[in-house]
Amino acid sequence: MPFAFCTREKQPWCEFAEDAETGPTTQFVQKLARQFGMVILSPILERDGVHGDTLWNTTVVVGTSGNVIGKTRKNHIPRVGDFNESTYYMEGNTGHKVFNTKFGKIAINICYGRHHPQNWLMYGINGAEMVFNPSATIGGLSEPLWPIEARNAAIANSYFTFAINRVGTEIFPNEFTSADGKPAHRDFGHFYGSSYAAAPDGSRTPGLSRTNDGLLVTEIDLNLCRQAKDNWGFRMTQRLDLYAESLTKAIKPDYKPDVVDENL
Ligand SMILES: NC(=O)NCCC(=O)O
């Protein structure tokens, strides 16, 4: 749902915001999860009534008995092209939760979060075996990056990733500009689908269609996560201590980049 509206218009779209635990979408999904014995990841526009009616881009995780296991909020909010999502919702405050489900340890890296390697990293640190990336992105913007980012994250973090993108083209009722000096327009560009799954050994499935809705059914062996760790040692050699120390320094306002100038 958060990906159905990406212009600057708030109305009527904000009216679709709902409670993560009790809203109509969650109730609908709970029935399906129970009926089919599935774990369902349900992206919604969340209305947080407890905290000033704040809006969040949230994915709700529903277990096989229809129980809400938890939720994760989008950490990184795009300000690129026509994706002006900071107009609608705030940077997430749920960290990098991993949900230990009947089918394995899962996490959700929402859409634009896939451009941030440290976001993927933290889900791995918290023990994720599968990280899902529900997205809505268009050809002109991100298609060259699409086959690379989630696949690379699977390799770097020794877990499975699932890059999921919608298809179609939205035509909005009112014109808007892309803040690039070009004429106003009403279309958003083509959402190119191409969803795929990637494994910690670097293999991946074929992508789904660029134009039609699709369902990707794939069998995965979670043992591959540990086998990849033992084989490559990426996790063992990642030197978190080194980076924790460097990053602690780098975020200070008076940080001086560690550059050695050539003495000319
Ligand atoms: N919905 C969303 O975060 N889109 C941003 C575009 C992208 O990351 O490719």
The ligand as a Gaussian input file, in Angstrom:
#p B3LYP/6-31G(d) Opt

LIG

0 1
 N        9.555000       3.096000      -2.739000
 C       10.848000       3.382000      -2.719000
 O       11.499000       3.401000      -1.684000
 N       11.370000       3.687000      -3.914000
 C       12.632000       4.280000      -4.057000
 C       13.194000       3.974000      -5.361000
 C       14.279000       2.961000      -5.300000
 O       14.856000       2.739000      -4.252000
 O       14.584000       2.377000      -6.332000

